[in-house]
Structure formats: C-alpha cells, structure tokens
Amino acid sequence: MRSEDGEIADMMCCVSCGTADVNNIKLKEYNVLDGSAACQKDHTSQQERDCESRSRAAEIHDNTLFRQPESSHLGECPICLLPLSLDTKHAMMQSCCSKLICIGCYCASIRYEVVKLIKRRSCPFCRQPEPKSAAEIELYKMKRRKANDPVAIQGAGKRCYHDGDHERAFEYFSKAIAIEAGDAEAEAHYCLSFMYRDGKGIGRDAQKRVYHLEEAAIGGHPKARHDLGVHEVFQGRIERAARHFIISANLGHDASLKALRELRAAGEVGHEDFVTAFRAHQAAVNATKSRQRAEALAIGAMQIVDKSRSNRANGK
C-alpha cells in the first residue's frame, strides 16, 4: 500500500526540480506545476520562461501548420502548366522522367504522333521512347532511383508496401523525405503516417503518425490535411478540425467539403465560413479543367490510358 505522504507527493511537486511539498521528497517523475514555497521562490521565474518558450513554439508550429498552401502537393502539369486534378487517374506518370502528365496533354501527344505517322510513342515531356514492356518500365524506374529522383524512390516504397516488404518500404519513404523535394516528400510523409497507423513493419505509433500527417499537410497534401481534421474531431478539438477541413477544401478536396457541411449542420461552422470554403473549393476544381482535358475525357481517354498501362505491363 502507498503511504498518504507518497500519494500527496505525486500530486504536489515542483516542475523544475521535482521536489515535493511533503517532507522534501525528491521525485523522478511528476505531473503538476505546484511545489513547496521554497521551490516556488527559486523556480517560478524559470517556470514562467519555460512556459512562455513552449507557448511560443506551439504558436510558431500552428502558424506553419495552418498556413494555406498555394497549391496541392501534386502541383501543375509540366506541359500545360495547369493545376493537376486531385484524382490522379486523370494523369499519367512517366517512368522515364517521373513527371505526372495530365490526361489532356498525354492524349494530345498521342494524337500528334498518329497524325505524323510516328511509329513509336515518346514521352510528352522528355521525349524518351515510351517503354513497350514491364521490363523497360522497371529499367527506367531504376535509372531514376539511381539518380536520387524522390518521386521514383517513394514510388518504389509504395510498390514494396503493397508487396508486403514493409521494411524496404519504410527505407524508401524515409529516403524520399530526406531529399526534401516538395510533392514526393509530402506523399512520402503521408505514406509513413498510415504505416505508423497500421503498424506494419514498424509498430504502431500515434504520435509519429500525427507528426507525418502534419508534415504532409504543410506540404500541401489534401488527404493528409483531411485525416488531421478527422483526428482533431476524435480529440474533441472541433475548431482545429474545421480549420484543417477548410484548408483542404480550398485545395479542391471533396471529402473535406463534405465534412464542413456536416459541421455546419451541427452548428460548429458558421454559414459565411462554409460559403467561403465552398466557393474556394469550386474555384480549385475549375482551375484543373481545360478544353483539352475535357475533350480527352469525352472521347474516353481514361480507357485509352488504362489500356496503354495494361499493354506495357504485359509487354504488348
């Protein structure tokens, strides 16, 4: 049985030196700010400085975390320079240069090669010959990884993860983050967040999961920002959750706009804030549209792209 003095000591001790206000007991761990009169006299100013420093650090962190990114982590199509859709099925990743080309530019390139009777397709961006087999695709990807291309590295991490090689996936994601290259870094942080969530290969760690979600969100990753909002809802911090949902909705993220609509119905988000986010969401979605992309979708370009991917994977 614990003594009454010991129980009191757990409740009343100095945060600076750990000395309790009961018989001057010295504690290794403590969890409150109260101490003896002597400790208060000796350490109050230090505690105030420490508290102010922690408060300032938290304020700086939140200023960075809740800053609205100019665009999503996907950025722009390198050819037409229009923002890429958050639906990555509307774009084609080129294994030769690791560029994400929008569906409009990819199909325009195909039409050009058909008109010019060009026998072998080439990359719309770097003009390397398009690979004809899975082996050629892997050769291109290997060259990009050797060149320390962060997109190719985090792509390799995703493949390892889906193949069940979680240790190598962790290594690839960590390497992509270390290179510090915008979109690939944000995506790698997001991938690590669900590795820590699921505990595959590295063990579950809620604190590290939130850290990687925050880093991805700062990098403009809308899904990571949305997941942070959901996390804050479960923590009961609705105001912070709403701020996350607003930022990701402003980037065109549909699920975040839906979450804001639900918070508005519950009276947690004001009408004006919701309308502003709704208009920003529509503007972000409209910015990803163009006549060329619309024409590509109208002629069933997604089926063409899917068939092209399948043929290359099967060596046809």
ZISULWO-V77871 format. One record per pair of residues at least 4 apart in sequence whose ideal C-beta (glycine too) atoms are under 7 Angstrom apart, sorted by the first residue. I is the first residue (numbers start at 1). J is the second residue. If there is no record, write none. Layout:
i & j
I & J
I & J
//
This chain:
i & j
2 & 6
2 & 7
4 & 8
5 & 9
5 & 22
5 & 23
6 & 10
7 & 11
8 & 12
8 & 22
9 & 13
9 & 20
9 & 22
9 & 25
9 & 27
11 & 32
12 & 20
12 & 21
12 & 22
12 & 32
12 & 34
13 & 18
13 & 19
13 & 20
13 & 27
13 & 30
13 & 32
13 & 35
14 & 18
14 & 19
14 & 35
14 & 36
14 & 39
14 & 43
15 & 30
15 & 33
15 & 47
16 & 39
16 & 43
16 & 46
16 & 47
17 & 39
17 & 43
18 & 26
18 & 27
18 & 28
18 & 30
19 & 24
19 & 26
19 & 35
19 & 36
19 & 39
20 & 25
20 & 27
21 & 35
21 & 36
33 & 47
35 & 39
35 & 40
36 & 40
37 & 41
38 & 42
39 & 43
40 & 44
43 & 47
44 & 48
45 & 49
46 & 50
47 & 51
48 & 52
49 & 53
50 & 54
51 & 55
52 & 56
53 & 57
54 & 58
55 & 59
56 & 60
57 & 61
58 & 62
59 & 63
60 & 64
61 & 65
62 & 66
63 & 67
64 & 218
65 & 214
65 & 217
65 & 218
66 & 243
66 & 247
68 & 247
68 & 250
69 & 220
69 & 251
71 & 75
71 & 83
71 & 220
72 & 86
72 & 220
72 & 222
72 & 251
73 & 182
73 & 183
73 & 186
73 & 187
73 & 219
73 & 220
73 & 221
74 & 84
74 & 100
74 & 183
75 & 84
75 & 183
76 & 81
76 & 82
76 & 83
76 & 84
77 & 81
77 & 82
77 & 84
77 & 101
77 & 102
77 & 105
78 & 99
78 & 125
79 & 101
79 & 105
79 & 124
79 & 125
80 & 102
80 & 104
80 & 105
80 & 290
80 & 292
82 & 102
82 & 287
82 & 288
82 & 290
83 & 287
83 & 288
84 & 91
84 & 100
84 & 102
84 & 288
85 & 90
85 & 91
85 & 288
86 & 222
86 & 252
86 & 253
89 & 302
90 & 102
90 & 103
91 & 100
91 & 101
91 & 102
91 & 103
92 & 101
92 & 106
92 & 305
93 & 100
94 & 98
94 & 99
94 & 101
94 & 123
94 & 125
95 & 131
95 & 137
95 & 140
95 & 141
96 & 123
96 & 126
96 & 128
96 & 140
97 & 123
97 & 125
97 & 126
97 & 128
98 & 144
98 & 149
98 & 151
98 & 152
99 & 125
101 & 105
101 & 106
101 & 124
101 & 125
102 & 106
102 & 293
103 & 107
103 & 293
103 & 296
103 & 297
103 & 301
103 & 305
104 & 108
104 & 290
104 & 292
104 & 293
104 & 296
105 & 109
105 & 124
106 & 110
106 & 124
106 & 305
107 & 111
107 & 296
107 & 301
107 & 304
108 & 112
108 & 292
109 & 113
109 & 124
110 & 114
110 & 121
111 & 115
112 & 116
113 & 118
113 & 121
120 & 129
120 & 130
121 & 130
122 & 127
122 & 128
122 & 129
122 & 130
123 & 127
123 & 128
123 & 130
131 & 136
131 & 137
131 & 140
131 & 312
132 & 136
132 & 312
133 & 312
133 & 315
134 & 138
134 & 312
134 & 313
134 & 315
135 & 139
136 & 140
137 & 141
137 & 312
138 & 142
139 & 143
140 & 144
141 & 145
141 & 152
141 & 155
142 & 146
143 & 147
144 & 149
144 & 152
145 & 149
145 & 152
145 & 153
145 & 156
148 & 179
149 & 153
150 & 154
150 & 176
150 & 179
150 & 181
150 & 184
150 & 185
151 & 155
151 & 184
152 & 156
153 & 157
153 & 172
153 & 175
153 & 176
154 & 158
154 & 172
154 & 173
154 & 176
154 & 184
154 & 187
154 & 188
154 & 191
155 & 159
156 & 160
156 & 172
157 & 161
157 & 169
157 & 172
157 & 173
157 & 176
157 & 188
157 & 191
158 & 162
158 & 191
159 & 163
160 & 165
160 & 168
160 & 169
160 & 172
161 & 166
161 & 169
165 & 169
166 & 170
166 & 195
166 & 200
166 & 201
167 & 171
167 & 201
168 & 172
169 & 173
169 & 201
170 & 174
170 & 195
170 & 201
170 & 202
171 & 175
172 & 176
173 & 177
173 & 188
173 & 191
173 & 192
174 & 178
175 & 179
176 & 184
176 & 185
176 & 188
177 & 185
177 & 188
177 & 189
180 & 185
181 & 185
182 & 186
182 & 219
183 & 187
184 & 188
185 & 189
185 & 219
186 & 190
186 & 216
186 & 219
186 & 220
186 & 221
187 & 191
187 & 221
188 & 192
189 & 193
189 & 212
189 & 215
189 & 216
189 & 219
190 & 216
190 & 221
190 & 223
190 & 224
191 & 195
192 & 196
192 & 212
193 & 197
193 & 209
193 & 212
193 & 213
193 & 216
193 & 224
194 & 198
195 & 200
195 & 201
195 & 202
196 & 202
196 & 204
196 & 205
196 & 208
196 & 209
196 & 212
197 & 209
199 & 203
199 & 204
205 & 209
206 & 210
207 & 211
208 & 212
209 & 213
210 & 214
210 & 231
211 & 215
212 & 216
213 & 217
213 & 224
213 & 227
213 & 228
214 & 218
214 & 228
215 & 219
216 & 221
216 & 224
217 & 221
217 & 224
217 & 225
217 & 228
221 & 225
222 & 226
222 & 248
222 & 251
222 & 253
222 & 256
223 & 227
224 & 228
225 & 229
225 & 244
225 & 247
225 & 248
226 & 230
226 & 245
226 & 248
226 & 253
226 & 255
226 & 256
227 & 231
228 & 232
228 & 244
229 & 233
229 & 241
229 & 244
229 & 245
229 & 256
229 & 259
230 & 234
231 & 235
232 & 237
232 & 240
232 & 241
232 & 244
233 & 238
233 & 241
237 & 241
238 & 242
238 & 268
239 & 243
240 & 244
241 & 245
242 & 246
242 & 260
242 & 263
242 & 268
242 & 269
243 & 247
244 & 248
245 & 249
245 & 256
245 & 259
245 & 260
246 & 250
246 & 260
246 & 273
246 & 277
248 & 253
248 & 256
249 & 253
249 & 256
249 & 257
249 & 260
249 & 277
249 & 280
249 & 281
250 & 277
250 & 280
250 & 281
250 & 284
251 & 284
252 & 281
252 & 284
252 & 285
252 & 288
253 & 257
254 & 258
255 & 259
256 & 260
257 & 261
257 & 277
257 & 278
257 & 281
258 & 262
259 & 263
260 & 264
260 & 269
260 & 274
260 & 277
261 & 265
261 & 274
262 & 266
263 & 268
263 & 269
264 & 269
264 & 271
264 & 274
269 & 273
269 & 274
270 & 274
271 & 275
272 & 276
273 & 277
274 & 278
275 & 279
276 & 280
277 & 281
278 & 282
279 & 283
280 & 284
281 & 285
282 & 286
283 & 287
289 & 293
289 & 294
290 & 294
291 & 295
292 & 296
293 & 297
294 & 298
295 & 299
296 & 301
297 & 301
297 & 302
300 & 304
301 & 305
302 & 306
303 & 307
304 & 308
305 & 309
306 & 310
307 & 311
308 & 312
309 & 313
310 & 314
311 & 316
//
